[in-house]
Amino acid sequence: MSENSADRPGEVDVVLVKAGRTKIRYTGELLTDDGTRVAVRAPWAGSGVRDFGFVRFEPGDVFTEYYWRDRWYAVKEVRSATGTLKGWYCDVTRPARRSGPELVVEDLDLDLWRSADGTDVRRLDEDEFADSGLSETDPEAAAAALAALDELEALARGGDFAALLT
């Protein structure tokens, strides 16, 4: 990236790290940062279409992303280019860190999907999490990650999921 987002007011570079390497980096519009929660809006940053079977992320989709400095997850509201709500993709992560123009988030492999109507809630990538070895290398982080996934699932299935985003 040739220009620094510090030179672009209202923007932040989201850096998703996995296993010590940058998985993806993209620029989003900084909506709010209250010191605990950071909200960012960004277009789908992947290349092309990503079809999970239960949802498709595609060019034109808009993600409103919520990151916390004190929670082990991020919640991403996904809308189509026309504004139709597709649902929420939740990443289990270490708490987010913001340093100037960058928001750095470490992905811990576990994910959760909640459809727009709330009828489809599914845990994702538990096999990847088990294969990551985090339980052996950092058992406290592994326990926090699993607790975060359980919390997200409980909220998505009947808790006050919407309260996370207000």
QUICOR-V797638 format. One record per residue. N is the residue number from 1. RES is the residue in one letter. SS is DSSP state (H for helix, E for strand, C for the rest). PHI is phi as a letter, one per 30 degrees, with the letter a starting at -180 (* if undefined). D_LAST is the distance of its C-alpha to the last C-alpha in Angstrom with 1 decimal. Layout:
N,RES,SS,PHI,D_LAST / N,RES,SS,PHI,D_LAST
This chain:
1,M,C,*,31.9 / 2,S,C,d,34.2 / 3,E,C,c,31.9 / 4,N,C,c,29.5 / 5,S,H,d,25.9 / 6,A,H,d,26.5 / 7,D,H,d,28.7 / 8,R,C,b,25.9 / 9,P,C,e,23.4 / 10,G,C,i,19.8 / 11,E,E,c,20.7 / 12,V,E,b,20.5 / 13,D,E,c,22.6 / 14,V,E,d,20.9 / 15,V,E,c,23.6 / 16,L,E,c,23.5 / 17,V,E,c,26.3 / 18,K,E,b,28.0 / 19,A,C,h,31.1 / 20,G,C,i,31.6 / 21,R,E,b,31.7 / 22,T,E,d,29.3 / 23,K,E,d,28.3 / 24,I,E,a,26.6 / 25,R,E,b,25.7 / 26,Y,E,a,24.0 / 27,T,E,c,22.6 / 28,G,E,b,19.2 / 29,E,E,d,17.5 / 30,L,E,d,15.6 / 31,L,E,d,12.5 / 32,T,E,a,11.4 / 33,D,E,b,12.9 / 34,D,C,c,12.2 / 35,G,C,j,15.0 / 36,T,C,c,13.2 / 37,R,E,c,10.6 / 38,V,E,c,11.8 / 39,A,E,c,10.5 / 40,V,E,b,13.5 / 41,R,E,c,14.7 / 42,A,E,a,18.1 / 43,P,E,d,20.7 / 44,W,C,e,22.0 / 45,A,C,c,24.0 / 46,G,C,d,26.5 / 47,S,C,c,29.9 / 48,G,C,i,30.6 / 49,V,C,c,29.2 / 50,R,E,c,28.0 / 51,D,E,c,28.6 / 52,F,C,c,27.4 / 53,G,C,j,29.0 / 54,F,C,c,25.8 / 55,V,C,a,24.0 / 56,R,E,c,25.3 / 57,F,E,c,23.7 / 58,E,C,b,25.8 / 59,P,C,e,26.4 / 60,G,C,j,24.2 / 61,D,C,d,21.1 / 62,V,E,b,18.0 / 63,F,E,c,15.5 / 64,T,E,c,12.1 / 65,E,E,c,12.1 / 66,Y,E,c,10.1 / 67,Y,E,b,12.6 / 68,W,E,b,13.0 / 69,R,C,d,16.2 / 70,D,C,b,16.4 / 71,R,C,b,15.6 / 72,W,C,c,18.0 / 73,Y,E,a,15.9 / 74,A,E,b,14.0 / 75,V,E,c,12.0 / 76,K,E,b,13.0 / 77,E,E,d,12.2 / 78,V,E,c,15.7 / 79,R,E,b,17.0 / 80,S,C,d,20.6 / 81,A,C,e,22.3 / 82,T,C,d,22.3 / 83,G,C,j,18.5 / 84,T,C,d,18.9 / 85,L,E,d,16.2 / 86,K,E,c,18.2 / 87,G,E,l,15.8 / 88,W,E,b,14.2 / 89,Y,E,c,16.5 / 90,C,E,c,15.8 / 91,D,E,c,18.2 / 92,V,E,d,19.5 / 93,T,E,b,20.2 / 94,R,C,d,21.3 / 95,P,C,e,18.8 / 96,A,C,d,18.3 / 97,R,E,b,20.6 / 98,R,E,c,20.4 / 99,S,E,b,23.8 / 100,G,C,h,24.2 / 101,P,C,d,23.7 / 102,E,E,c,23.0 / 103,L,E,c,20.2 / 104,V,E,c,22.1 / 105,V,E,b,20.9 / 106,E,E,c,23.5 / 107,D,E,d,23.3 / 108,L,E,c,24.8 / 109,D,E,i,25.6 / 110,L,E,d,23.6 / 111,D,E,b,21.1 / 112,L,E,b,19.3 / 113,W,E,c,18.8 / 114,R,E,b,16.9 / 115,S,E,d,18.2 / 116,A,C,e,16.3 / 117,D,C,d,17.9 / 118,G,C,i,17.3 / 119,T,C,d,21.1 / 120,D,C,c,21.7 / 121,V,E,b,20.4 / 122,R,E,b,22.7 / 123,R,E,d,23.3 / 124,L,E,b,24.8 / 125,D,C,i,27.3 / 126,E,H,d,28.4 / 127,D,H,d,31.9 / 128,E,H,d,31.0 / 129,F,H,d,29.4 / 130,A,H,d,32.6 / 131,D,H,d,34.7 / 132,S,H,d,32.9 / 133,G,C,i,34.8 / 134,L,H,d,31.8 / 135,S,H,e,32.8 / 136,E,H,d,36.2 / 137,T,H,d,35.3 / 138,D,C,a,32.2 / 139,P,H,e,31.9 / 140,E,H,d,29.3 / 141,A,H,d,26.9 / 142,A,H,d,27.9 / 143,A,H,d,27.0 / 144,A,H,d,23.6 / 145,A,H,d,23.0 / 146,L,H,d,24.1 / 147,A,H,d,22.1 / 148,A,H,d,18.9 / 149,L,H,d,19.9 / 150,D,H,d,20.7 / 151,E,H,d,17.3 / 152,L,H,d,15.6 / 153,E,H,d,18.2 / 154,A,H,d,17.8 / 155,L,H,d,14.0 / 156,A,H,d,14.9 / 157,R,H,d,17.9 / 158,G,C,l,16.7 / 159,G,C,d,14.3 / 160,D,C,c,10.7 / 161,F,H,e,9.7 / 162,A,H,d,6.8 / 163,A,H,d,5.3 / 164,L,H,d,5.9 / 165,L,H,c,3.8 / 166,T,C,c,0.0
